[in-house]
Amino acid sequence: MAVGKDDVEIIKPITDKREYRRIVLSNSLQVLLISDPDTDKCAASMNVGVGSFCDPVGLEGLAHFLEHMLFYASEKYPLEDSYSKYITEHGGSTNAFTASEQTNYYFDVNTDCFEEALDRFAQFFIKPLMSADATMREIKAVDSENQKNLLSDAWRMNQLQKQLSLESHPYHKFSTGNWDTLDVRPKAKGLDTRQELLKFYEDKYSANLMYLVVYSKESLDKIQSLVEDKFQEIRNSDRSCFQFPGQPCKSEHLQILVRAVPIKQGHKLRIVWPIPPSILHYKEGPCRYLGHLIGHEGEGSLFYVLKTLGWATGLSAGEGEWTLEFSFFKVVIDLTDAGQDYMQEIVGLLFKYIQLLQQSGVCKWIFDEIYPPKDWLVGSSLPSNFNPDTIQMILNELSPENVRIFWESKKFEGLTDKVEPWYGTAYSIEKVSPSTIQGWMSLAPNEKLHLPAPNVFLPTDLSIKNAQEKVKLPVLLRKSSYSKLWYKPDTVFSTPKAYVKIDFNCPHASYSPEAEVLADLFARLLMDYLNEYAYYAQVAGLHYGISPTDSGFEVTLVGYNHKLRILLETVIDKIANFEVKPDRFSVIKEMVIKDYQNFKFQQPYQQAMYYCSLILEDDTWPWMEQLEVLPRLNVEDLAKFAPMMLSRAFLECYIAGNIEHEEAESMIQHVEDVFFKGPNPICQPLFPSQYLTNRVVKLERGMNYLYSKEGLNPSDENSALVHYIQVHRDDFILNVKLQLFALIAKQPAFHQLRSVEQLGYITVLMQRNDSGIRGVQFIIQSGVKGPGHIDLRVEAFLKIFESKLYEMTNDEFKSNVNALIDMKLEKHKNLREESRFYWREIIDGTLKFDRREAEVAALRQLKQQELIEFFNENLKVGATGKKTLSVRVYANQHLAEYNSEKSEPVQPNTIQIDDIFSFRRSQPLYGSFKGGFGHMKL
């Protein structure tokens, strides 16, 4: 029973029709209930006030390990992994994370099976089973998870910041855990990890330290009785809240400059100050105010000055990691090669900007721009109190006395004298006095730093336009030899927002590796030129992007519609009057070179997915060739290329949201006028022969294709496999059979290949769609087995699954079909999600806007025997119609397998791909859905 019900007022946006209630159960579990009769998904989240700060000394990662173990089984539901299987098979997803002071578990699921899902979830906290066998296996999963992070600069730098803090403070700890901390070291001390795990759970997990949120379509009363029934058995041992008072950084950890060697190319400055946590002042929002100003990118901002000097390519500012006791304010600056030589001046400029903020005082008009008054539009931010003293208090902490500077660059290789123990990051440390920083401030150039101007992009017209026609699906509003406009007024969300997408199809943009790189430089330079102007729009909730595509570039605008047209016209003008500024060209080119060089530091599974795409997608260029041509490209090359790229174009456009059709037409008419009209038009329409297509390699039935490659980073100990099965060209009936297979097989694959066999933390079965060509892929990354072995295990799993499929009862089949129907009928959550769904249809050329309804209709007709026949023909091991492509990426430790595989004779019906491009040229291609002026049926 609930012993308490609060009548506190829960503040919510005016558009929020949901009902809320806070209750406290008799075991002191605090619960927030949310009733939403319109929802098509239910969800729950449990937050436990126990995190990695509670890890016992010598058992680093135990809290995180416990989070993994609770998913396995419970006394009430003893079948291993049955919780995750239930959630997945009923259209849901589930996960958890361990933070410093809390661990959070959550799931969502289709509405009709919420009660059982909630019951299974509650057992995590009532009577979990942590068998000895599962415990040993799952230590390997935690170790594999840690192994994937070892070469990640974000993880490495995070741990380095912890390393340079008070050893007695839990912030100093390593929190993920690995084989060493969870098996080797405990054993050496005579500890049994499983016993320690059970002790940790019994001792620390208590109902009075837990907070539950439940979201359902039922009434509040019904949800309350459900929660009381399921969760009152959680034991309450009346634990006092775990507190970790004191600051992790004492005087010896402040006023320091740390030089560190990263994995990737590039230079970074992280300037960090310990501050009081702003959660204690959440209504005043001090860090959001200061982050807004220090991280601003408009004219007169710190970033604008650094960018103008050619010293930085990115800057962010705001609160970093926090607890209730301490927090950090961080400024992260991405440096250019030139900026790397001016570290002192850059830090000096930052402190000059902080000085400017001190001198200017806290401005109410700036605060009001970030936190609009209540009656404007509640929802984007909590109503806030303007309290200059709180903001001033945090600002005072951002001083030279408290600073920690972390400076990362490959240039420090060989110049460091220390190594961080958990990730092996090389670093050195020196003291930096406030007087030194004063000196840097006087060194800094006298650039005009000033506060941002009032934001002209803040919308003032938030009226909702009446869509004259209640269109359910996008319609082709206009068509000319220059463009096609698809239009979908908002009939669902009733928000003053719009979505605009213009895809410039330019045949000259992708005919060679050089052209593709130049198109990339073109798009990035445009973003660079627009930044200080359009940054104001982003702050005001109007976002834009210009990004290269396989066939040109696309412009995206999404956000408040009131001033969207102004931004669109500016973007279009910049494209039409594009010029190459030599100073910006060299900065952007340097950035692009580093991005290409850093490709080799991608996770091995990402490399395998890249090769898979390169094999399948016709007319694509490899990154190695692009990196080879990049250094030679110069200002003149881009100046010649841009007008040639634009000389022939076709614009595919989509406009949706709070925009009337006349307005949508007039926008595209304006774009056409700029590019195609006038005495010397920038663009000509495409010739019929020039319409761009998406062609995908058609693998041969009954054949296995194999592509093996050494990992690009010799230091990475993980190998990876992508085992791809190509099935069919977009077709509603075949689609739903494939989707149903993926839904049913997803969790068993995870259970067998990860939980039981522990091949690796990253183990996924998912669908794949290349421009309307459908298939499934197993993606597995492993530090314990080579990809050849993993390939055999995937086939072994398919054999196990085959018998499961044959044994499936009709009720189970129907339940899976209904779950997939529910998933398909799930409503889009917002305009952006809806627009992305329809844009995918346009860009692939499939144009099946009613896809969800049509596939639901196909599912309702589907018979179990048809699914079995589909599996037997396309997916079963040894099926005559099966088409498999295995992409294997080998780590150094598995090269013996790689070499023996190379020397072994090729198996029957197997083709070893040695050269991707010879292979691609020799293969037939699927017909393209895209590429005809009138989209013909193929």
N, C-alpha and C positions, 0 to 999 in steps of 0.2 A: 504493500500500500504506500501511496505517497503520503508523507507526513507533513509536507509543506507545499503550498502553492502560492507563488508570489503574484501580487497584483502590480508588479512594476510595469511602467509603460515601456514598451519595446518600440524604439524609434525605427520607422521604416519609410521608404520612399512612398510618395503619394500614389504611384502607379502599382504598388505592391498589394495584391489582393489576398495574400496568404494570411493565415492566422497563426499566432505564436502563443506558447505557454511554457513557463518555467516551473518545474516541480523538483522536489527532493524526495527520493525514496527512503524507506525506513532504514536501509543500510547506509544512508548518507550519500548515495550516488546522486549527483546533480544532473538534471536532464532538461534540455530545451526541445520542446515538441513543435513541429511545423506541419500545418495542414494545408495542402494545396490540391483542391479537387480537380484541377486541370492537368496535373502532372502525369506524364506517361512513364516515369521512372521513380522508384523509391530509393532512399539512401540512408545510411547511418554512418556516424563517425564517433569513435571513442578516443578521448584524449586522456592518457594516463600520466600523472605527475611524477614519472620516473624516467630518467634519460641517462645518457652516457656519463654524466657527472656522478652517477651512483655506482659506476663500475668499481668493483673491489680492486685494490692495488694488486698488480700481477695477473689480472684477468681482464685486460683491456678489450673492449668490444663485447662484454657479456650482455649488456642491455640490448645492443643491436642483434646479437645472436638469439636472445630470447624472443625478440620481435619476429625473427624468421621462424622459430620453433612453434609459436602459437598457431601458425597456419596448418600444421601437419594433421593433428587429430585431437579428438576429445573423448572423454569417457562415454558421452552420449552418442557421439558420431565417430566411432573408432577407425573407420576406413580412412587410410592415409590420403591426404589431399582432397577429401570428399567435399570440404567447404568450398575450395576454389573451383572444383568441378561443378558443383551446384550453381554457383554464381555465374560462371562462364556459360553453362548450358541454358541459363535463363536470361541471357542477353545482358549480363552485367559485367562489371570489372571490380577488382579489389586490389588494394595495396596497403603499404604502411611505411612510416619513416621514423627513425630514431633521432631526436634532437638532443641538445645538451641537458635540458631539464624535463623533457616530456617525450612520450612515444605515442604516435597517432596511428590508429587503425581505421580503415574506412572501406566502404563498398557501395555500389549502386546496382540495382537489379530491376527487372520488369515488375510491374505493380502486382500482378496476380500471384507472385510467389514470395512476396516480401516477408510474410510471417515466418515461413520456414527458414529463409535466409537469415532473418534477425535472430532466430533461435540458435542457428548454427554459429552465428557471430558471437552471441552472448557466452557460448561455451568456452571461448578463448579465455574468459575472465572468471569462469566458474570451476571447470575441471578439465584442463588441457592434459593430453597424454604426451609425454616427451620420452618416447622409447629410446633405449640405449642405442639401438641400430640407427634410428633416424637422427639422433644427436650427432653421432660420428659422421654420418653422411652430410649433414647440413653445415658442419664446420667447414667442409670442403667448399660449399656454396659461398659462405662468408669469405673464405680465402680467395675464391675466384672473383668475387665482387671487388675485394681489395686490390687484387692483381690488375684488374682493368683500370684502376685509378692510379696505379703507380707512375705512369708516364703522362699524367694529366697535370698541366701547370696549375690549374685552379686548385686541385687537391693539394699539390705540393706546396704552393704558396700559403694556403690556409694553415697547413700543419706547421710551416716555418714560423708563422705569426704566433701560433700556440707555443712552439718550442721556446720562443723568446719571451716567456712570461714566468711567473712565480711557480716553481716546481711543486709547491704544496697546494696550489690552486687547481681544481679539477679542469679548468680551461686548458691547462698544460697537456692534458692526456691525449693519447691516440684513441679515437673512439670507434673506428670501424671494426677492428679485430682482424686476426689472420690465423693461419695454422699454428704459428709460433706462440701467439698469446693465448689461444684457446685450446691447444693440445700439448705442444712440446714443453713449454715452461710450467704449466700446471702439473704435468706428469712428473717433471723433474723435482717438483716440491711435494710430490705424493698426493696431489689433489686430483679428485675425479671431477671433470668438467660438468658432467651431467648432474652430479650431486650438488655442485655449486650453483648450477642453473636453477634446480628445483628450490634450493635454499633462497636464492635471490628472488624468485617468484613469490614464494611463501612470505618472505620477510617484507618485500617492498610493495607488491601489488595489493592495494586495498581500496575498497569501494569509495571511501571518503576522499581518495586522491584522484578520482575519475570524474570525467565530464562527458556526457553522452548527448549527441544531437541526432534526432530522428526526423526524417522528412518523408511524409506519406500522403496519399490522396484521401485517406480516411479522415473522419472528424477528430478533433482534439481529444474528445472523451475516449474514442475507440483506440487511438494511438496510446493514450495514457494507460488504458487497461492492458494493452499488449506489452508495453514496456514494463509495467509492474509485474506482469506474469513472467516475462523472460529474464529480467535483470535483478530481481530482488534477492536471488540466491548468491550473488557475488558477495564474497566474504568481506566484512568490514573489520579490520583489526585496529581501527582508529589510529592509524599511523599519523604522526605529526608530519606536516608538509616538509619535504626535503629542502633545506636551505643551504646556500653556499655563499655566506657573506664574505665581504672583502673584495678588493679589486685584484684582478689577475696581473696587473702591471704596476710594479713599484718603481721607485725613481731610477733603479738601474736598467729598467726596460724602456725608459723614455729618453728623449733626446738622442736617438740612435739612427744611424744610417746603415742599412743592411744591403750589401750587394749579393745578388743571387743569380745562379745560372739556370735559365729555363730549358725546357726541352725544345720548344718551338722557336723559329726565327722571330725576331721582333724585340722591341724594348718597351718596358712598362715602368711607370712610377706609381707606387701605391703609398699615399700619405694618409696616416691613420692617427686618430686621437681617441683615447678612452673618454667616454662621456657618460653622464647619468642616462639611464634608458628612457627613451621618449614615450614608451608605453605608459609610464607613470604620469605623463602629461598628454595622453592621446587626444584630448579635446582641443589642446592648444597647437598640436602639430608642429613643434619647433624644428624637427629635422626635415620635414617636408618643405618648410619655408626656406631653410638654409640650403638644402639640396637643390631646390628650384633655382636659387640665385647663383650658387657656386657652379652648378652644372649647366647653367644657361648657355645657349649657343648663338644667341642673337648678337647684333653689332654692339661692341663695347664690353662684351663678356670676356671672361678669362679664356675660354676656348677660342673665341673669335680672334683674340690677339695671338694666341699660340699658333693657330692655324695660319693667320696672315704671315707670321714669321717663318712658317714652314717647319715648325717644331713638333706639332702634334696632329694626330689623325682621329682622336676620339677622347672624350672626357666624360666621366660620370661622377656624381657626388650624392651621398646620402648615408643613412644609417646602415651599418653592416650587421654582423652577428650580435644578438642581444639576449640578455636574460632579464629577470626582474631586478637583478643587483648591479649589472654593469652592461655597457654597450660600447660600440665603436662608431665613430663617424669616419667615413672613408672617401677619399678622392682618388680615382684611378685615371691615369693619363697614358694613352698609347702614344709613344714617341716615334718620330721619324729618325732615320740615321743621323740627320743634322741635329735634331732635338736631343739625341743621346749625348752630344757634345756640350749641351747647354743645360745640364741638369740643375746646376746652382741657380741660374737665371730663372728657370721654370718654377722651382720651388719659391724663389724670391717673388715672382709674379703672383703666385698663389697667395702668399702672405700679404702682398700689397692689396689684393682683392679683398681678403679678410679684413684688412685695415680700412678699406673703403666702406665695407659693411658696418664696421664699428663707428666710423665717422658719420655715415648716413643715418644711423639710427634704424629702428624697425619700422617699416612703412605699412600702414593699414591698407592702402590701396593695393599693394602687392599681395598681401594676405588675402584680401577679398577676391582677387583674381583666381587664387588657387582654391580657396574655399568659398564658393559663391554663397551669397545670402540664402537663407532657408527657402524663401518663396521662389527662388529662381528655378532650381531643379534638384530636389533632394534625390540622391541615388549615387552620384559619382563620388561623393565624399560625405563623411559624417559632418553634421552641423558642428561648428567649432567656435571656441572662444578666442578672441584676439587678446593675447596676453604678451605684451612686449617683454616683460621681465623674464618669462620662461625662455623665449627665443634668445634674449640677451645672455641668459645664464649659459645656454649651450654654446653660443658664439664665443663667450669668454674662454671656453675650454679649448677652442681651436687656436692654441697659442704655440710659439716655439718651445715653451717650457715642457709641453706635454706630447710633443710630436714623435711619431715612429715613421721613418721613411724606408720603404722597401723598394729597391731598384733592381729590376731584372734585365739581364742582357747576356747574349752569347759571348759578348766581348769580355766578360769576366772569367771565361774559361781559363783555368791555370793560375788565376790571380786570387783564389780564395783559400782559406785555411781551415774551414770547418765543414762538417757534413751533418745534416739533419738525420736522425737515426731511422725514422720510419719510412721515408721515401727516398733517402739518399741525395737530397738536394745540397749541392755545394754552395757555401755562402761565407761571407766574412762580415765583420761588424765593427763599427767605429762610433765614437761619441760625436754628437753635433750640438754645440752649445747655442743658446739663444743669440749670443753675440755673433756667432758664425752666420746664423740665419739673417740677422740684421745686415751683415755684410752682403749676403746674397741679394737681399732686397735692394740694396744700393747699386748692385751690379745690374739688376734687372732693367731692361730697356724702358724708356719713358713713354710707353704706349698709353693711349687714352682709355683707361678702364672706367666704365660707368654702369649704373644700374640699367636694367632693361626699360624700354619705352612701354607705355600702356599698350595692351594687346588688342590690336584692331580686329583680330579674328574671333574674339569672344562673341558667340552668337547672341543676338537679342530677340530674333524672331523664332520662337519655338513652337509655332502653330503647326497643327497636323492638317495636311491637305487631304481633301476628300478625293479618293480615287474614283473617277467617274465610272470606270468599268471594274467590276470585282473579278479581276483576272486571277486565276489560281496559278497559272504557269506563265513563263516568259513568252512574249509574242514578238514576232519580227516586225518592228515598227516602221523601219525604212531600209531601203536597199538601193545602192547606186553602184556604179562601176568603181567607186572609191571606197565604199564602206558598207557594213551591215550593222544595224542597231537592233539589239535585243532589249526588250524593256519589260520590267516587272514592278508595278507599283506596290507599295507596302499595304497589304490588306490584313496583316497579322500582328505586327509588333507595336504599332501606334507610337513610334518614337520619331523625333524630328531629325532623323539621320538618313543618309543616302550612301550608295555604293556605286562607284563608277570605275569601269575597267575598259581601257583602250589598248588593244593588241596591235602593234605595228608589224605586219607581215612584210618583211623586206628580204627578197631573194638574195640580195648582195651581202647580207649580214652573216651568212653561214657557209659560204662556198669553200672556205679553207681554214686551217688553224689560225692564220693571221687575222682573217676577217672576224672570227669568233672572239679573239682576244681584243681586237679593236672595238668591237661592239660592246664588250664588257667595259673597256676604258671609257667609251662614250657615255654609257649609262651612269657609271660612277662619277664622272666629271659633272654631269648634269645635277646629280644629287648634291655634289660638293658645292656647285655654284648657287643652288637654291637654298642651301642650308640655313644661313642666318635669317633669311626672309621667312621661309616656310616653317622654321622652328617654332615661331609664334603660333602658327596654325596647329602644330602638333600639341603644344601646351594647352590649346583651347579645344582639344578633342577632335581635330580634323587631320587625319593622317594621310600621308602620300608616299608613293614609292615609284621609282623608275628602275626596272630590273631587266637584264638581258634574258632573252629566251632562245630556244633552239633556232628561231627563225626571225630574229629581230630584237624587239624590246617591248615591254608593256608598261603602261602608266596605270597606277591604281590610286584612287582617292576614296577614303571611307571615313565617315564621321558626321558631325552636324551639317545639315544641308544649307543652312542660311548663307554662309559665305563660301561654299564649295566652288561656285562658279568663278569667283575671283581667283582662287588658288589654281583652278584648272587652266584658266586663260594665261596665268603667269607661267605655269609649267609648259604649256603649248608654245608660248612665245619664246621661252628659253631653248626649246628643241629646235624651233624654226630658225632661230638666230644663233645657232650653236657656233662657238668659236673655241679654239684651243688656247688656253692660257699656259704658256710654257712653265711657269713656276708651279702651278697646280698639277700639270701633266706629270712632272717629274715625281711629285709627292704621291700621286695616285698610282703611277706606274710602279714605284717602289713597294707600295702596299700590295698591289696585285702580284708582284713577283714573290713576295713573302707568303701570300696565300697559297700560291702554287707550290712553293718549296715546302710548305707545311703539310701538303697533301700526304706526304709519306708518314706523318705522325698520326694519321687517322687510325682509329681502332681497326684491327684486322678484319672484323666483320664488315666494317664500312668499305674497306678496300675490296672485299669479295663482292659486295653489292654493286660497287662501281664497275668492276670487270663484267659482272652479269649484264648490267645495262649497256655497256660498251659492245658486248657480243650481240645483244638483241636489237639495239636501236640503230637503224641504218642512218648514214650521213651524220655520224657524231665523231668528234675528234678527241684523241687521247690527251690527257693533261700534260704528259711528257713532251708532246710535240708543241703544245701551247707554251710551255715553259721554255722550250728551246728558242722559239721565235721572239718571245717577249723582250729580252734585253736589247735586241736590235731595233725594235720599233721606236720611232721618234715622233716629234710634234707634227712634222710634215706628213708622215704616214697617216696620222689620224685626221689632219686637216683635209687631206685628199679623200680619205675613206668616208667621212661623215656625209658629205653631199652625195657621194655615189650610193651609199647605203639607202639614203632617203629618196633617191631618184625614181625608184619604183616601189610602190607600197600599196597594201590593202589593209584597211582598218577594221578589225573585228571588235565590236563594242557591246558593252552590257551596262545598262543603267537601271538601278533598282532603288526602292525606298521611298522617302517622302518627297517625291519629285513628280510633277504632272507631265503628261506625255508631250505636250507642246514644248515644255522646258527641256526635256530630254532631247527632242529633235533639234531644238535650236542650239544646244551644246555641240552636237555632232556636226550640225551645219557650220558652226563657227570653226570647228577643227578642220573640216573639209576646205572651207574658204581659205584658211591660213596656208594649207599645204598644197592644194590642187588648183587654186584659182589665181587670177592675176596674169600679167603679161609674161612673167618668167616663173612659172610654178616650180615649187621645190620638188614636188612629187608628180609622177605620172602614174596612171592606173597600171595594174599588172596586165601583161599579155596572158591569154588563156593558158599558154604553156607554162606560166610561171607560178601558178598557184601551188602553195607549199603543202606537202603531205607529211604524214607521220607513218613511216613504213617500219614494220617490225619483222625480224627474221622468223621464217616459218620452219621450225624444227621438223625432222622427218619422223613419222610414226614408227614406233618400235625401236627407236635408236636412243642410246645414251651418249651424251656429249660431255667431254671432260676438259676442263682448263685448269692447269696448276701453275702456281706462281709463288716465288719466295716473298715473304713479307717485306715491306719497304723499309721497315725500321728494325735493324738487327738487334736492338736492345729489347724489343717487345717479345716476351716469352709466350704470347698467345698465338695459336693458329686459329683459322676460321674456315667454315664451310657454308656456302649457300647451295642448297640442293633444291633446284627449281624444276617444277613439272609444268610444262606448257599444256594448256588444255584446249581452248577454243577462242573463236572470235565472238565478240559481244552478242549475246542472244539470251533473252529473258529466261527461257526454260533451262538452258545449260548453266546460266549464271546462278540460279537458285540451287541447283544441284551442287555446284562447286562451293557456294556459300554455306550450304548445310553441312557438307563434308568438313569444311574448315571450322565451323562452329562445334561440331561433335568431336573432332579430332584434336582441337587446340589444347584442351586441358590434359587429356591422356598423353599427348606428346610431351608436354612440360613435365608431367609426373614421371614418365618413364625415363626420358633423356636427361632431365635435371635432377628431380628428387631422388630417383632410384639409382641411376647410373652416374650421376654427378659429373656429366661431361663438361659443364661450365655454367656460370651464372647467367650468361646471355644465351637463352634457348627459346626460340620463338617459332611457331608455325603461323604463317599469315598468308592472306591472299595477295596476289600481285596483278596489277592492271597496267599494261603498257599501251597507251593509246587505243584502248578497247580490246587488246589481246589479253585474255585472262589465264591465270594459272595460280599455283600455290608454291610457297617456298618455305623450307626449313632454314633458319639462320642460327648457327651455333658457333660460339667462340670458346676455345678451350685451351687451358694451360697444361692439361694432363694427357690429352690424346691428340694424335695427328689427324688431319682432315680425312685421310683415306679410311682410317678406322671409324671415324664419326659417320662417314657416308654409309658404311656397312651397318652401323647402329640405326640409322634412319630407315634403311630398308628392313631391318629386323623389326623396328617399331611398326612399320606398315603391315608386316605379316601378323603381328599381335593384334593390330587394330582391325584387320580383315575379319578375324574370327569374332571380335566384339561386334562388328557391324552386322555380321550374319545372325548373331545371337540376340540382337536388339529386339525387344518386344514392340508390338504395334503402339502400345501406350507411350513408350519411350520415344518412338519415332514421332508420334503426334505432338508430344510435349516439346521436342526440339523444333519441329516445324512452327508451332505456335510461338515459341520464343523468338525465332527469326522473324516471324510476321510482326510481333510486337516491336522488335528492333527497327524494322523498316518503317513502321507507322509512327515512330518517335518523332515528335515535332522538332523543327529547327529551333534552336534556343535564341538566336538573334539574327539580325540582317546579314551580318558578315558570314555566319555559318550557312545560311540559306543561299547567299550569293555565290559562295565557293562551290556549293553543290551544282548549281546551274552553270557556273562558268566552266566547270570540268567537262560538262556535256558539250559546251560550245567549242572548247579548245581541242577536245579529242575528235570533234566532228560527229559524235554519236547523236546529239540533239534529241535524246530520249528524256524530255523533261518530266514525263509521267512515269519514269522508270520505277519508282517505289510502288506505285499502285499496280503497275503491270506485273512486277515481280511478285507482289503479294498474291495477285490473281493466279499466277503460275504456281506458287507454293501451295495454294489451297487445292489445286488439282493433283499435286505430286503424290505418287504412290511409293511405298517403301521399296518395292521391287525395282522401281525405276532408279532410285538412288544406288541400290546395290549394283545394278547393271552399269550405271555411270562409273562407279568406283572400279568395277571389274575391267571396264574398257580403257579407262584413262589413268588410273592411279595405282592399281594393284601391281605388286612386284611381278615383272615378267609379262605384263599385259601387252598384247600385240599393238595396241594403239598408243602406248605410253611414250611420251617425249620428255626426256630428262636432261637437264644441264647441271652438272656439278662444277662449281667454282671453288677451288681449294687454295687457301693462302697459308703457306707454311712458315712457322717460326723456326729459328735456328735449331732449337732442340728437337725438331721433327724432320730435319733435312734428310736424315737417313731414309726415312719412309719416302720422302720426295724423290730421292735418287733411285731407290729400288723400283719405285713406281715408273720412273722414266725408262728404266732398262727392261722392265717386264714386257712381254708381248701383249698387245692390246686385246682385250676380251672381245668375243664376238658381239656384233651389233653395237660396238662402242667406237666413237670417233674422238681421237685425242686432238684438241685444238692447240696448235703450236703458235700460229700467227692469227690474231683476231681478224685482221683486215682481209687476208686471203680467204679466211673462212667465210666472212660476211659476204664477200663478192661472189662466192661460189654457191650461196644459198638462195632458195626462192624466198620471196617476201609476201607477207599478207597484204591484201588490198587495204588502202587507207580510207578511213571514214571521212577524212578531211581533204580539201584540196580542189573541189569543184566549185565553180561560181554558184552553181545551183544545187550542190550536194547530191550527186547521183547515187543510186543504189548500186552496190557492187555485187 
